[in-house]
């Protein structure tokens, strides 16, 4: 069980999003993808305003070492005047796998090409352009920073609309997706998006990330209990 009040750790998030090719403001002939709906499970009428810009995925020609990408990103973020957070991972769309550098919170879309050029100077090559559109299973390796909101719920420091709780199992994505649809469909007036994650402390901890506006700690704990119950009764879903 996670015991610290403040968590800073590396880990991963697995989620599904609709990705499409970006056609403008990129290096010509390269493949860049963007997310149409960063939080596809959230369908509230009070959709939060001023969400971070859609995630931008710079698709690389090969799988690069994560440390190499992070070192290059650190250098680029210091050198360029643009604001963004960089992480890396891969996305599966149909039968194809795309490795990427993800830009989050980018404050200018017309600077994507300049950021690509900076990565290219660091030795990173980008995949050639092609038309891509579809539901992607995305796994992002990233850095987490969150604080304890109560005994079992943690709140993201950078995005207070995100909360996390630990689970005792590591379900396969198809089951987690089915479970999430089931839980959302059986909770009145609860609107949230869910993703599956893991953080690396002294040992690995499996977590669920919940995104939603105006969710109370009572509601978050109720969602947590539903996930824990259904994960311990997998036959319940049929």
Phi, psi and omega in degrees: 000138177292126184248343184285153177276333179232124183248125168231116187201159171271161180177204183216156173231133175245131184205169175246136176213155173277122180246144175223160179288142173266133185254340186241158174066023180240168172295124182304138177084006178251164181255120174232136181243153174226156180269127178287322183221095183301333180231074190296338181277351182270117183233027181290150175293337179262049179307126185303138175274161177058040172295158175303148178306154178307146179297138177248129183245112175274108186279125183267158183285342181210172175275118180261153177300135183299320180296322178298317179295316182293322178294317177297318181297317179300316180296317183292318181295332176283327186275328184263152183275011185263146180264125173193161174249136184244136173216184183215165180170204179214157181228138175254121177234117188055240182257009183252146176245132181239124174270144189212164163250122181264133174253122181238141179075023181296130185266005177203124181276339180280002179255005182302315181300321179294324177292319175301316180299322179294319177294322179298323178294338177272001175101011180264128178258148183251149179295146178293151185296142173204161179277121180232132177201125178162174178286126184244139169267113190249135172236119184247129171270123188212177179253132180254145172216108179213162185237156181286127177265327169202199188300329187234354185245134177242144181248136179293133182288323182278331180226096185294351176278355178256134176229159183224149169215154183274145173237162187262005184224167177236082185290153172292150185303315181304321179290318180298319178297314179298319180296317180296315177301319181296314182294315179298322182288346182247013177239116179284137174063024174247120176237121181202158172249143183233144175224160182256139183213178176208141175238151186248102174254227174293334173218168182281141178234127178274137184223163170243133175259128179245128174245130177184151179267138174065023173282127179277165177298325177298316179293318179297320178292325177295316176300316179302313181297325178296316178297314181298319180295311184291327177293330178274353177230064186299334180286348183297328182276350179082000000 
